[in-house]
Amino acid sequence: MKVIIRARGHRNITAKHRTTLEITRETECSLRGDCIVAVSSDKSARDLNDKLRREAQWLKMEIRLPSGAKEEIKGFYPGHELTHNEDIVIRKSNFVCGRTLMIKSDKAARDLSRDFVRELRKEIDLEITITSLS
């Protein structure tokens, strides 16, 4: 199972949130959205394929920059219904809602390398890959 998401960085990305990381379809983000790491996503939680949505499993998300730099986040998809039309959220906590793709993740926005975050602020194109670890 492999899902590819296309998105972009944004000049206001700070990636300072300590417990969540978010990818959104929105084209803009404010400095207050400190969990956002990508905007203009071509997929939301609701768009993730049926194979992914059928069963609880451990996942890996890889965010890759055009330079080849990447960040990996691992977490658990508890098998709930993904319903949100705008966002995909990764959480260190166990909180689940319709936009939560992964819980118990090993990283949140603030755990990303600061060099990586500086690159995200350049509004570059990103490729985000989600694969099953189960």
N, C-alpha and C positions, 0 to 999 in steps of 0.2 A: 504494500500500500504506500502510495506516494502522492502528495498533494503539493502543487506549486502555486504560489501566490506572487503576483507582481504588485509592487508598491513603490513609494518614494519616501525619501527623507524630507525634512522641513526645517527651515531656519529657526523655528521656536522649540525644537526638540531639546529637552534638558535631561530626560531619562534619569530622574532623581528619586522616583517612587521606590520605597523599600520592600513592597510586598506584591506589586503587580507590574505587568508589562502589557501594553495594548497596541494593536494594529487596527486602523480604522479606514473606512471608505471615505470619510470626510476629507476634503481637500486642504483644509486649514486646521491648525491647532494653535492654541494660545500657550503662553508660558505656564499657565496654571495646569495644563494637561501633562503633568510631570511623569505619567506612566506611558505616554504615547511614544513609540519608537518608529512608527511608519504611518504615512497617510496615503490617500488615493489608492487604497487596496482594491484589487479586482475581485476579492472575495470577502464575505463576512462569515460569521459562524454558521449562519443558515445555509450557505453555499457549499460547505464542505461535503465531500462525497459520501454516499451512503455506506460504503465499506468502512470508512472511519467511524461513522455515527452508529454502527450496529452493536459494537461491543466495547466494554471497558478494556483499556489497554494502556501501556506505557508508550509515550511518544517522544520523539525528538524533533525540535524545530531548529532549523539552521537559517540564519539571516546572513546573506552573502552580499558583499559590496562589489561593484565593478572591478575594484583593485584586486579582488580575490580574498580580501580580509573577511573573516566570518566570526559569528558568535553562535554557540549552540546552547539550547535550553532544553532540559529534559523534565518531563512531568507526567502526571497520570490523568488520562481522560476517563471519567467515571461512568461513561455510557449513557449519560442523560441526553435529552433532546436539545439540540443547538438551534435556537430560534431567532437570534438577534440579526437584524438586517444591516447593521452598520459595523459592528466591532467583533474582534476576536481578542479575548483576554486570557492571559496566563497568570496564575496566582501561586504564591508560596503557601497560602492558607488552604483550608478545605472548603471555602465558600463556593457554592455552585449556583449558577443562574444560566439563562439562555445564551449568554455571550461567553461563558467560561469554557475554553477548550481544555485547559490543563489546570490541575491543582497539584499541590505538593511539589511545585517546580523547584529546580535547583538554582534558578536565577530570577530576579525581578529587574526592572529597568535600571536601577542604580548599580546593579552588578555587572553591567556591560562595561567594557574597557572605555575609558574616557577618550582615547584616540579614536575608537570606533564611533562614539557619539559625536565627536567633532566632524567626522566624515558624514554622518547622517544629516547634520545641519547644512550641508552643501546642497541639499535637495536632489541628491542623486537617485537613480533608479536602483531598486533592490529586488533580489529574488529570495523568497522565503520558501523553504521546503519543509514539509511535515512528513515524517516517516514513522512507521510503527516499530517499536523495539520489542514487541511481544512475539 
